[in-house]
Amino acid sequence: MFSIAVLTLLSGAARGQGAPAASALQAAQLAVVVNDAEPNSVEIAEYYRQARAIPAKNMVHVRIPNRPRRLDAEQFRQLKEHIEAQLGPEIQAVLMVWTAPYAVECNAITAAFTLGFDAEQCLKPCGPGKPSAYFNAASARPMLDFGMRLSMLLPTDSVEQAKALIDRGNASGFRMPSAAAYYLSTSEAARNSRAQFFPPAGVVRQRKLTIKRLQADSIEGVRDIMVYQTGMARVAKLDTLQFLPGALADHLTSVGGDLLGESQMSSLRWLEAGATASYGTVTEPCNYWQKFPHPTVLLQHYLSGASAIEAYWRSVAWPAQGLFIGEPLAAPYRR
C-alpha cells in the first residue's frame, strides 16, 4: 500500500497536482552575494548574473578575507546584517558565491542564514534539531509566509567548473529528458536511515522518469541520472557517470558538508562529477533521517516544477547542520 500511495503521489506531482509548478523561484526573487575579497567570487557572480538575467539591484557585495571555513556567531551576525540591509522585500532566496566560509560554529552557513544561528544545536550536535516550517511546504514566498529567505552556496574553487555548473542549471530549463532516479541501500547500514523513504521502483510517465532502487554501494557507467541518493562515507565510481542538467545528488554521511575536509567525501565531489545541486552536513549530526533530504519529498517537489533550492529546502526537516550547494534556479520539470 505504501508503494502504491507514493507512486500515486509522484504521478500527481508530475501532472502538477502536488506542489504547484508556479512556485518555482524567479530570477528577480534571488539575491546574489559576492565576496569582493575573492577574485573567483567576483568573476563567477558576474557570469551567473548574466546567465540568469539577475537584476543588478539584486547583487550584494561583502568582503570576507582569507576564506575561513567557519565563522563564529558574532562574525556571522555582522555578515548577515550587512547582507539583509541590502535586500528588498521581493527577495525570497540568496545565493552566496564562495566555497568558504561554509559553517557558523556547528551550523551550516546556509541554515544559519535562512533560519538564524542555532546555538542550542551546538550544545549537542548529535541531538535532535529544530523543525523547519518550510519542510514539505508549497509556499512560493517563504519570506512572506515563514520569514525565511532560502539560501544556497555556489562553490568557487574552480572558475571553469563553476561556470559549467551554472550552464547545467540553465540548460535544465530547456527540455525534459528521459531520465532515472537512483536510490541505493548500501553495505554501510548506519547510513541507510532514510532508505525507508525511498520511492518505490517504477515509472513516472508524465515526467519520463524511471525510479530504480538498488542494493549496492555504487553505480557505474550510468548516463541518465536526474537523482542519485545513497548512504556512504565515500561514493565510488563517480567518474564513470553522466548526470543530466539539473541533477540532484547527495550521500548520507557525517560531514559531507565539510567541503574542504578530508575525513569523508565532500559534497563538492557531486558537483565536480556533474550534478547541479547537492547537500551535506558540516558537523556530526548522527544519522537522523530528518537532518538529510527526504527522498520522496525531494522528488515530489522537483517533479512538481520547483527549483533545486526549493525542492532541497523543502525536503529537510531539521536543517541546522545542513549545507545546500549548487545552482539554485535549476528546474528541469518546470512548465
N, C-alpha and C positions, 0 to 999 in steps of 0.2 A: 504493500500500500504506500510506503514511503517513496519508493522509486516512482510509482505512477504519479503521485502527487507532485513530486519535484519536476518530472518531465512535463506535466501539465502547466506548472508554474513557469518553466522556462519557455514553453511554447507560447504561453500568453505574453511573456516578455517580448518574444520575437515578433508578435503581432502588435506590439505597442500597448498591451493590456497590463503590463507591470508598471514600473516607474515610468512616468511619461517621457517620451522621447524629447519633448520640448525642453526638458530640464538640462540638456547639455549646456555646459558653461560656454559663454560667448567671449570672444577676444576682448571686447570692450569692458568686460567684468573682471579681467585678470590684470593684476599689477605685477610688474617685473622688477625685482630688486637687484641692483648692480653693485658689486663691490669695486669701487674705483681704485682700491689699493691693489687689485689683481688684474693685470692686462688681459688674461684669458676671459675673465668675467665680463669685462667691457666689450671685447670683441664678440663673444658668444651672445650676450644680451642684445647687442645691436642686430646680429644675424637673426635672432629669434623675433625681435620687434618687426623686422621687415618680412620674415617668412609668414608670420601670423597676423600682420597688419594690426599690431598692438598700438593703440593711441599713444602719442608722445607724452601726453599728460599722465599716463599710467606707468611711466618709467621712474623708479625711485632709486636714488643714489645714496650709498653708505660707504664708510671706509672701515674695513676690518683688516688691519695689517697682520702679517706673519702667519696667516692661515691656521689659527689654533683649531684643534679638533673639538675641544669643548670650551664652552663659556661658563662662568659661574652665574648665579642667579642675578646678581647686580649688573654685570656686563650685559646680560641678555635683556634685562628690564630697560636699560638705556637704548639698546638697539631696537627693541620692539616699539618703544615710544617714538623713536625717530622715524621709523617706517610708518607707523599708523598716523602720524601727524601729516603725512603726505598723501593719504588715501581718501578718496571721495566716497560718498555713501553708496555709489553704484558698484564698488569693488567687492566681489564675493570670494575671490581667491588670490593667492600670492605665490609667485614663483621666485625662489631665491636662486640666483645664478652663481653657484660656487660649489666646491666639494666640501670644504671645511670652512667654518665650523659646522658640525652636523649634530652636536649634542649640547644640552644645557644640564650640567651635572648628570643625573641619571636619566633625564628626559631626552627624547629626540627633539631637535630644534623645530621640526615641522609641527609636532604635537604641542610643544610649548607655545609656539606662535598661535596656533589655532584655538587651543583650549586654555592657555595660560599655564605657567610653570607649576607643576605638581610636586611640591616639596615633600608631601606625605609619601609619595611613591618611593622617594629616595631613602626614606627610613627603612623601607622593606621592599627593595626592587623585585624580590621573588614572590611578593604577595599579590593579592587581587588588585586590579586597577579600578579607577573611576569610570563609570559608564559614559559613553559618548551619546549625546542626544541625537546625533546625526546617523547613528547605526541603523541601517536598513530604511532610512528616510527617503522620501521622494521630493524633498524641497528643492526648488530651483533657485532659492535665495537663502542660503544658510546664514548669511549675516543678518538678514532681516528676521528670519524665523527663529534662529537659535543663538544669535550673537557670535557666530563662528565664521571666520574667514578661513577657508580651506587653504592649505599650503603644501608645497612640494619643492624638492631640491633638484636643480638641473646641474649635474656634475661638470666640472670644467678642467679636469687634469689634462685632457687632450682636446684641443680645438677641433681637430678633424673628426674625432668620434662624437663630440657634442653636436656638431653640425649635421652629421649623419643621423643622429638620434632625432634632431629637430625635423629633418627631412622625412624620416619614417613616420613621425607623428602626423605631419602634414599630409603625407600620402595616404594615411589611413582613411581620410575622408572622401576619397575619390571613387572607391569601388569596394564591394563586399565580396571577398574571395571565398572559395570553398576552403574550409579550414578545419582544424581539430583542436580540442581542448584535452590536455593530458593530465591525469591525476594519478600520482604514484604513491602507493603504500610501500615503504622501504624496510630494509632489514634493521634500521635504527628505530626500534619500537617506540622509544620515548618521544620521537619526533613525528609520530603518526597521530597525534592527539586530535587533529581536525579531519582525519580520514573518514570519520563517521558522517561528516557533512559533505563528502564528495558527491556531486550529482551522479545519477545512475548512467551507465553506458547507454548510448542511444544516439538518435539523430534529431536535431532541431532543424527541421526542413526549411522553415521560413528564413533562417539565417545561414543555411548551408554549412552548419557546424556539426561535426561528429564528436561526441564525448567518449573518451576512452579512459577506462580505469585499469591500472596495471599493478601487479605485484612485482616491483623491480626497483633497483637502486638508481637506474638511469635509463634514458632512451638514446638511441644512436641513429644517425643518418636520416632523421625525420625532417621534412621540408615544408610542413603545413601548419606550424604552431601558431595558434592565437592565444592559448592559455597553457601554462605549464606550472603546476603546483606540486610540491613534493616536500619531504622532510628528511634532510641530510645536512650534516655539518659541512660537507663539500660535495658538490654535484659534478659528476664526471661527464666527459664527452660533449661538453657544450660546443666545442669547436667543430663538431660534426653536424650541427643542427642549423636549420634555417627558420627564423622567426618572421612572421608576416608583419606588415606595417600595422602598428597599434597593438602588438602582442604584449600580454601581461605575464610576468613570471616571477615567482618567489619561492623561497625554501624556508620551512620552519626550522629554525635553529637558534642558538642563544644570542649570537652577536653578529648577524648578517648585516645589521645597520651600522656596525663599526667599520665605516667604509675603508679606512686606511689601516685597519688592524689586520693581523695575520693569523690569529688563532683559529679562525674558521673562514669559510668562503665569504667574501664581501658581496653584498648585493650589487656592487658595481659590475661584477662579472656577468650578470644577466644582461645589463645594457651593452657591455662590450661584445657579447655573443649575438646581439641583435634584437633583444626585447626593447620595448618602448617605455615601459614603466615597471617598477618593482617596489619591494618593501622589505624592511628588516628591522630588528630591534637593536638598540645601541647599547643596552646593558642586559644582564641576565634576567629574563622575565619568568623563568620556569616555563613549562610547556602548556600554560593555559591557552586553550584554543581562542579565547576571547581577545588575546593580545596579538593575534595574527589574522590575516584576511580570511573570512568565512567563504569557502569555495562557492557554495550555491548563491549566497547573497551577492558576491562579486560578479558572478556570471550573469545572474538575472539582471542586474542594473546595467552591466555593459551591453548585453543584448537588447536592452530597452532603449539604447541610444545615449546613455550617459557618457560623459568624457572619462578619461582614465583617472583623473584626480577625484571626480565624484564617485565613481564606482569603487575605487580603492578606499576612500574615506568612509563610504557607507558600509564597507564590509568588515571594519574592525570595531569591535565592541568596547575594548579597553585600550586606546591607542597611545597612552602617555609615553611609552618607551619605543614607539614605532616610528620609523623614518620612511617617508614616502618620497621616492625619487623617480625622475623621468620627465617625459613631455606631457604636461597636464591636459592639453586640449585634444589629444588623440581620441577619436570617436568613430571607429570603423562601422558601427551599427546605427549611427545617427541617420535619420531620414532627411 
